């Protein structure tokens, strides 16, 4: 504890901060999403894209509908409203005109200020090589995490040291050219040793060209793709059910460079989208890469591992022990408000995928060596009504379909319905779409959502989702159901933001004797009050959780966050939180400001406090240094974690350092 406070005081005394490091857009984005249901790797990818968009914002006056659809927090109705405004009134003179678009809520308008600008109406064209080399931007980023504690694996078990670090270099020219290279190392992984004799545990390299004549996108190296609604392939980001109201229902065709530190879910090779004719695009992609896998005794694959951890001898043995060869294509045709597309993907593994089916819920998991999936996606966008959907099948000889209907009842009320049916026999190795169960298999359901703006400063979001699982799932030995309901109210006068959220989730699970199903009732509530001034910002948040399943569990957390900016030379952000929960079932979640290109989502259970301080400096032109110290103190235990992650102490402190050099 004493060491932590000494470190914090040292950082305050030796660092001054620069305003560009504040990343105020994070707080607005946090109001639109729910971190409870989203994997950390998904948020990492999402944040990586938004940071790049912040560095190279879109000209809202020349952006096409497809360009606007790439902004993940905009709904189809938002895109339609912006396009309609530009058609009626011509180019915007400033982004202040966004306030005249009534359908855009407060948080989305604020976010657009960071990712778009109102520029001249010039027809975009691919720049000359001389201009690219002369005016392109270079960006170097180095990150380091230093834990002020030892885990059990650091003493005996992990093959590397406890420090986590990464380096990244990227060259960009607007939205046209992006070239980059990164190396990443997780805590406990060997560095320049063993299987990592070339240094870092994970490397990524990529070249992305856009708007090169008829070539709309060309990616070489490591990349990610998404076509349709993700039933055939989507290794890009996807979101939970609040975000469904803001971004669901768009049949996006995306090819993006894999520029994040996530080492589990990407393709490696080449991909391109070519404009064949007016409204008709064709995409092709091919990938060969090594995979991590848990192998059976007969050298078949039991599971494909995507965690990316290579710390222990067992994890290192799995590194790159399998591979895939993947090829796919997509055709996309748009005419006025109509769109139709088709996607096909073929995958061949070097070893047979043979999951262990001793557990009944695994019976229909993907198995075999060669796989194919095909799907058709379709949409219509009108002034008040829009419809999106995709239907897919494959060698599994089963169907998956998801369909979304969006209707603007009035200028202030939008309603949304999502129907999905994923056969228990359907599988695709790279699918990712709207679901309750976490996979595109064994699920059918109906989702109803509402966005209501009764006043300009008041926004109400609500949804209700019912899901049915016809085949047994983990912790449910027979057919089961779930009900998920949420309402959120946000009031945003001037520089203030008041939000209230309540969520009720009911899921059928095995009883203690495993003879029948009973409901696991989960209640979660959140109240927050935030102020964002020119120099000072603050946010107070209260979270409560109550779960009833076999036993009752209650927990709560209160968090205070403050930020101070002195002109354009000083910014300090500090947070403090106290949590008290009965056990893991009533765990609580909170957001904490982290480093660039990272999202810090934390969960806590038990009793304790969490406090953190971050500072940023740019004393030398174009050189930014960020430092953060975070400590968690538990009052109800003498150790933290388990297994190799066990810390033989009741508190844990981490120091994060980051350097960014732009030239």
LUMVO-168264 format. One record per residue (C-alpha): residue number from 1; x, y, z. Coordinates in nm, 2 decimals, always signed. Layout:
BEGIN
dose:xx:yy:zz
NUM:X:Y:Z
...
END
This chain:
BEGIN
dose:xx:yy:zz
1:+0.00:+0.00:+0.00
2:+0.28:+0.24:+0.10
3:+0.46:+0.17:-0.22
4:+0.15:+0.24:-0.43
5:+0.09:+0.58:-0.27
6:+0.46:+0.67:-0.32
7:+0.43:+0.58:-0.69
8:+0.12:+0.79:-0.74
9:+0.28:+1.10:-0.57
10:+0.59:+1.05:-0.79
11:+0.38:+1.05:-1.10
12:+0.19:+1.36:-1.00
13:+0.52:+1.55:-0.93
14:+0.70:+1.44:-1.25
15:+0.44:+1.44:-1.52
16:+0.23:+1.70:-1.69
17:-0.05:+1.62:-1.92
18:-0.17:+1.72:-2.26
19:-0.53:+1.75:-2.35
20:-0.52:+1.52:-2.66
21:-0.47:+1.23:-2.42
22:-0.80:+1.28:-2.24
23:-1.01:+1.08:-2.50
24:-1.33:+1.24:-2.38
25:-1.53:+1.04:-2.63
26:-1.49:+0.73:-2.42
27:-1.74:+0.85:-2.17
28:-2.01:+0.91:-2.44
29:-1.95:+0.57:-2.59
30:-1.98:+0.40:-2.25
31:-2.33:+0.54:-2.22
32:-2.43:+0.35:-2.55
33:-2.30:+0.01:-2.46
34:-2.30:-0.26:-2.19
35:-1.97:-0.40:-2.09
36:-2.12:-0.69:-1.90
37:-2.19:-0.91:-2.20
38:-1.89:-0.82:-2.42
39:-1.56:-1.00:-2.44
40:-1.25:-0.79:-2.37
41:-1.10:-0.88:-2.71
42:-1.41:-0.75:-2.88
43:-1.38:-0.41:-2.70
44:-1.00:-0.41:-2.79
45:-1.08:-0.44:-3.16
46:-1.36:-0.19:-3.14
47:-1.14:+0.07:-2.96
48:-0.86:+0.01:-3.20
49:-1.08:+0.10:-3.49
50:-1.22:+0.41:-3.32
51:-0.87:+0.54:-3.23
52:-0.77:+0.51:-3.59
53:-1.09:+0.68:-3.70
54:-1.01:+0.96:-3.45
55:-0.67:+1.00:-3.61
56:-0.82:+1.00:-3.96
57:-1.18:+1.14:-3.93
58:-1.44:+1.12:-4.21
59:-1.54:+1.43:-4.40
60:-1.91:+1.41:-4.33
61:-1.99:+1.62:-4.64
62:-1.83:+1.37:-4.88
63:-1.88:+1.05:-4.69
64:-2.10:+0.80:-4.87
65:-2.37:+0.60:-4.70
66:-2.13:+0.30:-4.69
67:-1.87:+0.52:-4.52
68:-2.12:+0.63:-4.25
69:-2.22:+0.27:-4.20
70:-1.86:+0.19:-4.09
71:-1.91:+0.41:-3.78
72:-2.03:+0.13:-3.54
73:-2.24:+0.34:-3.30
74:-2.46:+0.48:-3.58
75:-2.79:+0.30:-3.64
76:-2.94:+0.26:-3.99
77:-3.19:+0.54:-3.90
78:-2.90:+0.76:-3.80
79:-2.72:+0.71:-4.13
80:-3.05:+0.77:-4.31
81:-3.11:+1.09:-4.12
82:-2.77:+1.23:-4.18
83:-2.79:+1.15:-4.55
84:-3.13:+1.30:-4.58
85:-3.02:+1.62:-4.41
86:-2.72:+1.66:-4.65
87:-2.95:+1.59:-4.95
88:-3.20:+1.86:-4.84
89:-2.97:+2.13:-4.71
90:-2.64:+2.07:-4.87
91:-2.30:+2.04:-4.70
92:-2.26:+2.13:-4.34
93:-2.06:+2.44:-4.25
94:-1.99:+2.30:-3.91
95:-2.07:+1.99:-3.70
96:-2.29:+2.21:-3.49
97:-2.56:+2.15:-3.75
98:-2.58:+1.79:-3.61
99:-2.80:+1.94:-3.34
100:-3.06:+2.01:-3.61
101:-3.10:+1.64:-3.68
102:-3.36:+1.55:-3.42
103:-3.32:+1.18:-3.44
104:-2.95:+1.19:-3.34
105:-2.94:+1.16:-2.96
106:-2.70:+1.36:-2.74
107:-2.43:+1.10:-2.70
108:-2.41:+1.02:-3.07
109:-2.38:+1.39:-3.16
110:-2.10:+1.42:-2.91
111:-1.92:+1.12:-3.05
112:-1.94:+1.24:-3.41
113:-1.74:+1.55:-3.32
114:-1.44:+1.32:-3.26
115:-1.47:+1.10:-3.57
116:-1.60:+1.33:-3.84
117:-1.54:+1.69:-3.96
118:-1.73:+1.93:-4.20
119:-1.49:+1.98:-4.49
120:-1.51:+2.10:-4.85
121:-1.70:+1.90:-5.10
122:-1.41:+1.77:-5.31
123:-1.44:+1.45:-5.50
124:-1.20:+1.20:-5.33
125:-0.93:+1.05:-5.55
126:-0.63:+0.83:-5.46
127:-0.33:+1.05:-5.39
128:+0.00:+1.04:-5.58
129:+0.29:+0.85:-5.44
130:+0.49:+1.17:-5.39
131:+0.22:+1.32:-5.17
132:+0.18:+1.00:-4.98
133:+0.55:+0.99:-4.89
134:+0.57:+1.36:-4.82
135:+0.25:+1.41:-4.62
136:+0.19:+1.07:-4.46
137:+0.19:+1.04:-4.09
138:+0.42:+0.81:-3.89
139:+0.31:+0.68:-3.55
140:+0.52:+0.48:-3.30
141:+0.36:+0.34:-2.99
142:+0.52:+0.15:-2.70
143:+0.33:+0.01:-2.40
144:+0.45:-0.15:-2.08
145:+0.27:-0.29:-1.77
146:+0.47:-0.34:-1.45
147:+0.30:-0.55:-1.18
148:+0.42:-0.47:-0.83
149:+0.34:-0.82:-0.71
150:+0.44:-1.18:-0.80
151:+0.19:-1.45:-0.90
152:+0.24:-1.82:-0.83
153:+0.32:-1.88:-1.20
154:+0.59:-1.61:-1.19
155:+0.78:-1.81:-0.93
156:+0.72:-2.15:-1.08
157:+0.52:-2.23:-1.39
158:+0.54:-1.94:-1.63
159:+0.82:-1.95:-1.89
160:+0.87:-1.57:-1.91
161:+0.88:-1.27:-1.68
162:+0.58:-1.09:-1.54
163:+0.60:-0.77:-1.76
164:+0.35:-0.72:-2.04
165:+0.46:-0.50:-2.33
166:+0.41:-0.42:-2.69
167:+0.54:-0.20:-2.97
168:+0.36:-0.07:-3.28
169:+0.46:+0.14:-3.58
170:+0.20:+0.27:-3.83
171:+0.21:+0.48:-4.14
172:-0.11:+0.64:-4.26
173:-0.22:+0.88:-4.53
174:-0.58:+0.99:-4.46
175:-0.83:+0.71:-4.53
176:-0.63:+0.59:-4.83
177:-0.31:+0.42:-4.70
178:-0.23:+0.23:-4.38
179:+0.08:+0.03:-4.32
180:+0.18:-0.11:-3.99
181:+0.37:-0.36:-3.78
182:+0.33:-0.46:-3.41
183:+0.47:-0.70:-3.16
184:+0.29:-0.80:-2.84
185:+0.39:-0.99:-2.53
186:+0.15:-1.10:-2.25
187:+0.27:-1.13:-1.89
188:+0.44:-1.47:-1.83
189:+0.53:-1.53:-2.19
190:+0.90:-1.59:-2.29
191:+1.07:-1.31:-2.47
192:+1.36:-1.40:-2.71
193:+1.36:-1.75:-2.56
194:+1.22:-2.09:-2.64
195:+0.94:-2.09:-2.91
196:+0.97:-1.71:-2.90
197:+1.33:-1.69:-3.01
198:+1.24:-1.42:-3.25
199:+1.13:-1.19:-2.97
200:+0.76:-1.12:-2.92
201:+0.50:-1.38:-2.88
202:+0.27:-1.23:-3.14
203:+0.35:-1.02:-3.44
204:+0.11:-0.85:-3.68
205:+0.19:-0.68:-4.01
206:-0.06:-0.52:-4.26
207:-0.10:-0.30:-4.56
208:-0.44:-0.15:-4.63
209:-0.53:+0.06:-4.94
210:-0.87:+0.22:-5.00
211:-1.04:+0.40:-5.28
212:-0.78:+0.30:-5.54
213:-0.99:+0.34:-5.85
214:-1.22:+0.04:-5.88
215:-1.04:-0.12:-5.59
216:-1.24:-0.01:-5.29
217:-1.02:-0.20:-5.04
218:-0.71:-0.41:-5.06
219:-0.56:-0.57:-4.75
220:-0.23:-0.77:-4.74
221:-0.10:-0.93:-4.43
222:-0.32:-0.98:-4.13
223:-0.67:-0.86:-4.15
224:-1.03:-0.91:-4.04
225:-1.35:-0.94:-4.24
226:-1.73:-0.91:-4.19
227:-2.00:-0.98:-4.45
228:-2.37:-0.96:-4.40
229:-2.48:-1.00:-4.05
230:-2.20:-1.24:-3.96
231:-2.37:-1.58:-3.99
232:-2.10:-1.71:-4.24
233:-1.80:-1.50:-4.13
234:-1.74:-1.22:-3.89
235:-1.41:-1.19:-3.70
236:-1.46:-0.82:-3.65
237:-1.64:-0.67:-3.35
238:-2.00:-0.72:-3.24
239:-2.20:-0.60:-2.95
240:-2.46:-0.67:-2.68
241:-2.83:-0.58:-2.68
242:-2.82:-0.21:-2.60
243:-2.58:-0.17:-2.89
244:-2.83:-0.36:-3.11
245:-3.05:-0.05:-3.09
246:-2.76:+0.16:-3.22
247:-2.58:-0.06:-3.47
248:-2.76:-0.38:-3.53
249:-2.93:-0.45:-3.86
250:-2.67:-0.33:-4.11
251:-2.54:-0.56:-4.38
252:-2.19:-0.43:-4.37
253:-1.91:-0.55:-4.59
254:-1.59:-0.48:-4.41
255:-1.22:-0.56:-4.47
256:-1.00:-0.41:-4.20
257:-0.63:-0.44:-4.11
258:-0.57:-0.64:-3.79
259:-0.38:-0.37:-3.61
260:-0.48:-0.47:-3.25
261:-0.28:-0.68:-3.00
262:-0.55:-0.95:-3.00
263:-0.38:-1.27:-3.12
264:-0.67:-1.51:-3.14
265:-0.91:-1.41:-3.42
266:-0.78:-1.29:-3.75
267:-0.70:-1.39:-4.11
268:-0.36:-1.39:-4.28
269:-0.31:-1.35:-4.65
270:-0.49:-1.11:-4.88
271:-0.84:-0.96:-4.93
272:-0.99:-0.71:-5.17
273:-1.32:-0.55:-5.26
274:-1.36:-0.44:-5.62
275:-1.63:-0.23:-5.78
276:-1.75:-0.43:-6.08
277:-2.02:-0.20:-6.20
278:-2.24:+0.07:-6.06
279:-2.38:-0.07:-5.73
280:-2.21:-0.41:-5.77
281:-1.90:-0.50:-5.55
282:-1.71:-0.83:-5.54
283:-1.48:-0.93:-5.26
284:-1.24:-1.22:-5.24
285:-1.01:-1.33:-4.96
286:-0.77:-1.60:-4.88
287:-0.59:-1.69:-4.56
288:-0.34:-1.94:-4.43
289:-0.23:-1.92:-4.07
290:-0.12:-2.13:-3.78
291:-0.37:-2.21:-3.50
292:-0.35:-2.30:-3.14
293:-0.54:-2.62:-3.05
294:-0.59:-2.87:-2.77
295:-0.52:-3.21:-2.93
296:-0.67:-3.55:-2.86
297:-0.46:-3.86:-2.81
298:-0.51:-3.95:-3.18
299:-0.37:-3.61:-3.29
300:-0.71:-3.47:-3.38
301:-0.82:-3.13:-3.26
302:-1.04:-3.12:-2.95
303:-1.08:-2.75:-2.94
304:-0.94:-2.45:-3.13
305:-0.79:-2.21:-2.87
306:-0.82:-1.84:-2.93
307:-0.70:-1.69:-2.59
308:-0.35:-1.62:-2.74
309:-0.18:-1.71:-2.41
310:+0.15:-1.89:-2.43
311:+0.29:-1.87:-2.07
312:+0.32:-2.23:-1.95
313:+0.48:-2.53:-2.12
314:+0.13:-2.67:-2.19
315:+0.02:-2.35:-2.36
316:+0.35:-2.32:-2.56
317:+0.30:-2.68:-2.68
318:-0.04:-2.57:-2.83
319:+0.11:-2.27:-3.01
320:+0.08:-2.31:-3.38
321:+0.03:-2.68:-3.36
322:-0.24:-2.67:-3.63
323:-0.33:-2.46:-3.93
324:-0.61:-2.36:-4.16
325:-0.64:-2.27:-4.53
326:-0.94:-2.05:-4.59
327:-1.09:-1.90:-4.90
328:-1.40:-1.70:-4.95
329:-1.59:-1.45:-5.16
330:-1.88:-1.20:-5.14
331:-2.10:-1.03:-5.40
332:-2.29:-0.72:-5.29
333:-2.54:-0.53:-5.51
334:-2.72:-0.21:-5.41
335:-2.99:-0.03:-5.60
336:-3.16:+0.27:-5.45
337:-3.28:+0.15:-5.11
338:-3.24:-0.22:-5.19
339:-2.94:-0.45:-5.12
340:-2.87:-0.81:-5.17
341:-2.55:-1.01:-5.12
342:-2.41:-1.36:-5.11
343:-2.11:-1.49:-4.91
344:-1.93:-1.83:-4.94
345:-1.64:-1.95:-4.73
346:-1.44:-2.27:-4.75
347:-1.20:-2.38:-4.47
348:-0.96:-2.67:-4.46
349:-0.78:-2.77:-4.14
350:-0.46:-2.97:-4.14
351:-0.60:-3.20:-3.87
352:-0.95:-3.33:-3.81
353:-1.16:-3.13:-3.57
354:-1.30:-3.39:-3.32
355:-1.45:-3.23:-3.01
356:-1.52:-3.45:-2.71
357:-1.89:-3.52:-2.71
358:-1.91:-3.70:-2.38
359:-2.11:-3.40:-2.25
360:-2.45:-3.39:-2.43
361:-2.44:-3.02:-2.50
362:-2.13:-3.07:-2.72
363:-2.30:-3.33:-2.95
364:-2.35:-3.09:-3.24
365:-2.03:-2.89:-3.22
366:-1.84:-2.85:-3.55
367:-1.65:-3.16:-3.65
368:-1.45:-3.27:-3.95
369:-1.15:-3.14:-4.16
370:-1.31:-2.95:-4.44
371:-1.60:-2.70:-4.40
372:-1.80:-2.47:-4.62
373:-2.07:-2.21:-4.55
374:-2.28:-2.01:-4.78
375:-2.53:-1.73:-4.70
376:-2.75:-1.47:-4.86
377:-2.80:-1.13:-4.70
378:-3.06:-0.87:-4.79
379:-3.19:-0.53:-4.69
380:-3.42:-0.24:-4.77
381:-3.38:+0.11:-4.63
382:-3.67:+0.35:-4.66
383:-3.76:+0.68:-4.51
384:-3.94:+0.52:-4.21
385:-3.89:+0.15:-4.24
386:-3.59:-0.07:-4.30
387:-3.54:-0.44:-4.31
388:-3.22:-0.64:-4.28
389:-3.15:-1.01:-4.28
390:-2.92:-1.31:-4.36
391:-2.98:-1.68:-4.40
392:-2.70:-1.93:-4.41
393:-2.63:-2.30:-4.44
394:-2.33:-2.52:-4.51
395:-2.19:-2.87:-4.49
396:-2.38:-2.91:-4.16
397:-2.70:-2.92:-4.37
398:-2.88:-2.69:-4.13
399:-3.01:-2.34:-4.14
400:-2.93:-2.02:-3.95
401:-3.13:-1.70:-4.01
402:-3.15:-1.36:-3.85
403:-3.38:-1.08:-3.96
404:-3.43:-0.73:-3.83
405:-3.71:-0.48:-3.89
406:-3.67:-0.12:-3.79
407:-3.96:+0.13:-3.80
408:-3.97:+0.50:-3.72
409:-4.31:+0.53:-3.57
410:-4.27:+0.91:-3.53
411:-3.98:+1.15:-3.54
412:-3.92:+1.07:-3.17
413:-3.99:+0.70:-3.16
414:-3.80:+0.41:-3.33
415:-3.89:+0.05:-3.27
416:-3.69:-0.25:-3.37
417:-3.76:-0.63:-3.39
418:-3.50:-0.90:-3.44
419:-3.59:-1.26:-3.51
420:-3.33:-1.53:-3.52
421:-3.33:-1.91:-3.56
422:-3.00:-2.10:-3.53
423:-3.05:-2.47:-3.57
424:-2.89:-2.69:-3.31
425:-2.70:-2.85:-3.60
426:-2.57:-2.53:-3.77
427:-2.21:-2.44:-3.73
428:-1.96:-2.20:-3.89
429:-1.60:-2.17:-3.76
430:-1.60:-1.79:-3.80
431:-1.96:-1.68:-3.74
432:-2.04:-1.40:-3.50
433:-2.38:-1.23:-3.48
434:-2.67:-1.14:-3.26
435:-2.73:-1.41:-2.99
436:-2.80:-1.47:-2.63
437:-2.61:-1.80:-2.59
438:-2.28:-1.67:-2.72
439:-2.27:-1.89:-3.04
440:-2.46:-1.91:-3.37
441:-2.61:-2.25:-3.28
442:-2.90:-2.40:-3.09
443:-3.10:-2.08:-3.04
444:-3.42:-1.91:-3.15
445:-3.57:-1.59:-3.02
446:-3.74:-1.26:-3.06
447:-3.59:-0.92:-2.95
448:-3.80:-0.60:-2.93
449:-3.63:-0.27:-2.88
450:-3.75:+0.09:-2.84
451:-3.57:+0.42:-2.87
452:-3.79:+0.72:-2.75
453:-3.69:+1.08:-2.74
454:-3.98:+1.25:-2.56
455:-3.77:+1.57:-2.53
456:-3.45:+1.69:-2.70
457:-3.25:+1.63:-2.39
458:-3.42:+1.31:-2.28
459:-3.37:+0.96:-2.43
460:-3.52:+0.63:-2.33
461:-3.39:+0.30:-2.45
462:-3.56:-0.03:-2.37
463:-3.56:-0.39:-2.49
464:-3.71:-0.73:-2.42
465:-3.55:-1.04:-2.55
466:-3.68:-1.40:-2.54
467:-3.46:-1.70:-2.63
468:-3.52:-2.07:-2.65
469:-3.25:-2.34:-2.66
470:-3.39:-2.66:-2.79
471:-3.08:-2.87:-2.71
472:-2.91:-2.89:-2.37
473:-2.65:-2.62:-2.29
474:-2.38:-2.59:-2.04
475:-2.54:-2.59:-1.69
476:-2.88:-2.68:-1.85
477:-2.93:-3.05:-1.91
478:-3.25:-3.01:-2.11
479:-3.43:-2.75:-2.33
480:-3.42:-2.41:-2.17
481:-3.53:-2.05:-2.20
482:-3.40:-1.70:-2.11
483:-3.57:-1.37:-2.07
484:-3.37:-1.05:-2.08
485:-3.52:-0.70:-2.02
486:-3.37:-0.36:-1.98
487:-3.47:+0.01:-1.96
488:-3.23:+0.30:-1.97
489:-3.31:+0.67:-1.93
490:-3.06:+0.94:-2.01
491:-3.11:+1.31:-1.94
492:-2.84:+1.54:-2.08
493:-2.89:+1.91:-2.00
494:-2.59:+2.13:-2.12
495:-2.27:+1.98:-1.98
496:-2.44:+1.73:-1.75
497:-2.55:+1.37:-1.81
498:-2.78:+1.18:-1.58
499:-2.85:+0.81:-1.66
500:-3.05:+0.54:-1.49
501:-3.05:+0.17:-1.60
502:-3.23:-0.14:-1.48
503:-3.19:-0.49:-1.62
504:-3.37:-0.81:-1.53
505:-3.24:-1.14:-1.67
506:-3.40:-1.48:-1.62
507:-3.21:-1.79:-1.73
508:-3.31:-2.15:-1.68
509:-3.03:-2.35:-1.51
510:-2.99:-2.70:-1.35
511:-3.11:-2.72:-0.99
512:-2.87:-2.84:-0.72
513:-2.96:-3.20:-0.77
514:-2.96:-3.16:-1.15
515:-3.30:-3.32:-1.17
516:-3.49:-3.01:-1.31
517:-3.44:-2.66:-1.43
518:-3.49:-2.35:-1.22
519:-3.46:-1.99:-1.31
520:-3.15:-1.79:-1.22
521:-3.29:-1.44:-1.16
522:-3.04:-1.16:-1.21
523:-3.12:-0.79:-1.13
524:-2.88:-0.51:-1.21
525:-2.92:-0.14:-1.16
526:-2.70:+0.16:-1.23
527:-2.73:+0.53:-1.16
528:-2.48:+0.78:-1.28
529:-2.43:+1.16:-1.28
530:-2.16:+1.32:-1.50
531:-2.03:+1.67:-1.56
532:-1.80:+1.76:-1.85
533:-1.67:+2.11:-1.83
534:-1.40:+2.28:-2.02
535:-1.14:+2.22:-1.75
536:-1.31:+1.99:-1.50
537:-1.50:+1.67:-1.54
538:-1.65:+1.43:-1.29
539:-1.87:+1.12:-1.28
540:-2.03:+0.95:-0.99
541:-2.18:+0.60:-1.05
542:-2.37:+0.36:-0.83
543:-2.41:-0.01:-0.93
544:-2.62:-0.28:-0.76
545:-2.66:-0.65:-0.84
546:-2.90:-0.91:-0.69
547:-2.90:-1.27:-0.80
548:-3.13:-1.55:-0.69
549:-3.02:-1.90:-0.79
550:-2.98:-2.18:-0.54
551:-2.89:-1.90:-0.30
552:-2.94:-1.53:-0.28
553:-2.65:-1.29:-0.36
554:-2.64:-0.91:-0.33
555:-2.37:-0.67:-0.42
556:-2.31:-0.30:-0.49
557:-2.03:-0.06:-0.59
558:-2.00:+0.32:-0.59
559:-1.73:+0.48:-0.81
560:-1.61:+0.84:-0.83
561:-1.41:+0.96:-1.13
562:-1.25:+1.31:-1.16
563:-1.05:+1.47:-1.44
564:-0.88:+1.81:-1.45
565:-0.74:+1.99:-1.75
566:-0.53:+2.31:-1.71
567:-0.54:+2.49:-2.05
568:-0.38:+2.26:-2.29
569:-0.08:+2.15:-2.08
570:-0.22:+1.95:-1.78
571:-0.46:+1.67:-1.75
572:-0.50:+1.44:-1.45
573:-0.76:+1.16:-1.41
574:-0.83:+0.99:-1.08
575:-1.09:+0.73:-0.98
576:-1.19:+0.56:-0.66
577:-1.44:+0.29:-0.60
578:-1.57:+0.08:-0.31
579:-1.74:-0.26:-0.37
580:-1.91:-0.50:-0.14
581:-2.07:-0.82:-0.29
582:-2.16:-1.15:-0.13
583:-1.99:-1.36:-0.40
584:-1.92:-1.39:-0.77
585:-2.29:-1.42:-0.87
586:-2.34:-1.05:-0.76
587:-2.02:-0.92:-0.91
588:-2.02:-0.56:-1.03
589:-1.86:-0.40:-1.34
590:-1.70:-0.06:-1.39
591:-1.52:+0.13:-1.66
592:-1.18:+0.28:-1.60
593:-0.98:+0.51:-1.82
594:-0.69:+0.32:-1.97
595:-0.41:+0.37:-2.22
596:-0.45:+0.45:-2.59
597:-0.59:+0.16:-2.80
598:-0.72:-0.02:-2.50
599:-1.04:-0.05:-2.30
600:-1.03:-0.10:-1.93
601:-1.33:-0.30:-1.81
602:-1.31:-0.43:-1.46
603:-1.53:-0.66:-1.25
604:-1.52:-0.71:-0.88
605:-1.67:-0.94:-0.61
606:-1.61:-0.96:-0.24
607:-1.53:-0.64:-0.04
608:-1.26:-0.39:-0.12
609:-1.16:-0.07:-0.29
610:-1.02:+0.02:-0.63
611:-0.83:+0.34:-0.70
612:-0.63:+0.46:-1.00
613:-0.46:+0.77:-1.13
614:-0.35:+0.85:-1.48
615:-0.14:+1.14:-1.62
616:-0.03:+1.22:-1.98
617:+0.25:+1.44:-2.10
618:+0.36:+1.59:-2.43
619:+0.64:+1.81:-2.31
620:+0.83:+1.75:-2.64
621:+0.63:+1.83:-2.96
622:+0.46:+1.52:-3.10
623:+0.59:+1.30:-2.81
624:+0.32:+1.18:-2.57
625:+0.39:+0.99:-2.25
626:+0.10:+0.83:-2.05
627:+0.14:+0.68:-1.70
628:-0.12:+0.51:-1.49
629:-0.12:+0.34:-1.15
630:-0.41:+0.12:-1.04
631:-0.45:-0.07:-0.71
632:-0.72:-0.31:-0.59
633:-0.73:-0.37:-0.21
634:-0.95:-0.66:-0.08
635:-1.07:-0.66:+0.28
636:-1.22:-1.01:+0.28
637:-0.93:-1.22:+0.17
638:-0.55:-1.27:+0.21
639:-0.49:-1.39:-0.15
640:-0.61:-1.29:-0.49
641:-0.69:-1.53:-0.78
642:-0.62:-1.90:-0.81
643:-0.39:-2.14:-0.98
644:-0.08:-1.99:-1.15
645:-0.25:-1.64:-1.12
646:-0.26:-1.66:-0.74
647:-0.12:-1.35:-0.56
648:-0.02:-1.42:-0.20
649:-0.14:-1.08:-0.09
650:-0.47:-0.89:-0.03
651:-0.38:-0.61:-0.27
652:-0.24:-0.58:-0.62
653:-0.09:-0.27:-0.80
654:+0.00:-0.23:-1.16
655:+0.19:+0.05:-1.33
656:+0.11:+0.12:-1.70
657:+0.34:+0.33:-1.92
658:+0.29:+0.43:-2.28
659:+0.49:+0.64:-2.53
660:+0.35:+0.77:-2.86
661:+0.57:+0.95:-3.11
662:+0.41:+1.11:-3.41
663:+0.62:+1.24:-3.69
END
